Amino acid sequence: MTSLTLTIDLEAIAANWRALDRLSAATVQTAAVVKADAYGLGAARVVHALAVAGARRFFVAHAAEGIALRKVLGPGPQIGILTGHLSGDTELIRDLDLTPMLSSIEQITRNLEALPGHPFGVQLDSGMNRLGVKPSDWQAIAPILLAAEPALLMSHLACGDDPDHPANRAQLAAFHAMTDGTGLPRSLSATGGVLRGPAYHFDLTRPGIGLYGGLPFADAQPVVGLSLPVIQTRHLEPGESVGYGCTWVAKRPTTAATLLGGYADGLPRSLSNRAILWAGNQACPLIGRVSMDLITVDVTDLDEIPLKLDLLGPEQGIDSLANFAGTIGYELLATLGQRFDRQYQEVSA
Ligand SMILES: *Cc1c(COP(=O)(O)O)cnc(C)c1O
């Protein structure tokens, strides 16, 4: 059976976690963000690999994502919920011992009333204006809330991937203003913030994309590979076109290969006439439009046509491919990972 398979290197994910962990002091704990099914790569397998590597704290977006995590982790490791305590999630949070990062006065009230004594964190808005308690509200409720001993005070950087953006310093200052003197554990940084240096590390860092080999962690080991099978080749004379809309026209005698994989598999249609595929280290341009299940590639310059061409591999990582499509590695991973079969390279014990 010909199947389309995304290969996922769990050892590389573990190595990336260790590398990000080494970027902060030994006193700073490094958590792992595994929301959206570990950025599309399969939360159960990824979390197991990270736990073996030494990760003890994890974050997901939704309480329901905690089910798979708790099954893999067993009791003990902390599972934080980044959207906090949403109505309807109380039982899950209690029964699976999840730690909601409460992000509004409404959530704080809900949590303290429904689950008194249950561990929670508080998400503060230091300027991103997405989630979190605003500074003025925090000033009002902090004296009461601090007595309930939050497990974590956290906030999130809007521009952590941009070293020069003034928002980073502004958010850092705002976070200090809201949390200095509380004596509670604090966390500000995702992958980008880890790279901004010790001032941004506090007690806990929360990298996600860097674990999966994505920017802004330029030193990451690549994690995913994707090779697409060639199912036909044909010869084209100059003037002949390829694919829907006849958007690509041969300028020279051309050998065109048709490969399995299309937008139904999560390949962005915006790769049409833009992406490169690789035969080893030889570049082969994608020609014509990406269709639902197929793409077409110019393989004229190859001496021999291989069984498969690499879309993600040693020559091209997720960010380069995302660039062709006008998107970011995060989005590409989250879509590809959900659609393709996954084949895991195990962590060697
Ligand atoms: C997604 C997310 C992270 C991880 O971000 P990366 O950029 O993938 O490292 C950390 N914290 C919060 C609040 C998030 O939403």
The ligand as an SDF file (V2000), in Angstrom:
LIG
                    3D

 15 15  0  0  0  0  0  0  0  0999 V2000
    1.7980   28.5180   22.4160 C   0  0  0  0  0  0  0  0  0  0  0  0
    2.2500   29.1130   23.6860 C   0  0  0  0  0  0  0  0  0  0  0  0
    3.5440   28.8690   24.1770 C   0  0  0  0  0  0  0  0  0  0  0  0
    4.6120   28.1960   23.3330 C   0  0  0  0  0  0  0  0  0  0  0  0
    4.9980   29.1010   22.3220 O   0  0  0  0  0  0  0  0  0  0  0  0
    6.1390   28.7890   21.2540 P   0  0  0  0  0  0  0  0  0  0  0  0
    6.2950   30.0590   20.5080 O   0  0  0  0  0  0  0  0  0  0  0  0
    5.6140   27.6800   20.3990 O   0  0  0  0  0  0  0  0  0  0  0  0
    7.3500   28.3690   21.9970 O   0  0  0  0  0  0  0  0  0  0  0  0
    3.8580   29.3290   25.4500 C   0  0  0  0  0  0  0  0  0  0  0  0
    2.9540   30.0090   26.1990 N   0  0  0  0  0  0  0  0  0  0  0  0
    1.7160   30.2950   25.7460 C   0  0  0  0  0  0  0  0  0  0  0  0
    0.7900   31.0700   26.5980 C   0  0  0  0  0  0  0  0  0  0  0  0
    1.3220   29.8650   24.4820 C   0  0  0  0  0  0  0  0  0  0  0  0
    0.1040   30.1770   24.0260 O   0  0  0  0  0  0  0  0  0  0  0  0
  1  2  1  0
  2  3  1  0
  2 14  2  0
  3  4  1  0
  3 10  2  0
  4  5  1  0
  5  6  1  0
  6  7  2  0
  6  8  1  0
  6  9  1  0
 10 11  1  0
 11 12  2  0
 12 13  1  0
 12 14  1  0
 14 15  1  0
M  END
$$$$
